[in-house]
Amino acid sequence: MPLLKDVKEQEEIRKKQNLIRIITWVIVAIVLVLVWYFTK
């Protein structure tokens, strides 16, 4: 049973990491668009 719990915890961590990665890319994309918009 402890193994199953560890697997679930790892899945949660992986989901959070994926979410953070997506949010980071979205922020980067927005910043790049704003920079491009204001410097053209």
Secondary structure as the mmCIF struct_conf table of DSSP 4:
data_model
#
loop_
_struct_conf.conf_type_id
_struct_conf.id
_struct_conf.beg_label_comp_id
_struct_conf.beg_label_asym_id
_struct_conf.beg_label_seq_id
_struct_conf.end_label_comp_id
_struct_conf.end_label_asym_id
_struct_conf.end_label_seq_id
HELX_RH_AL_P HELX_RH_AL_P1 PRO A 2 THR A 39
#
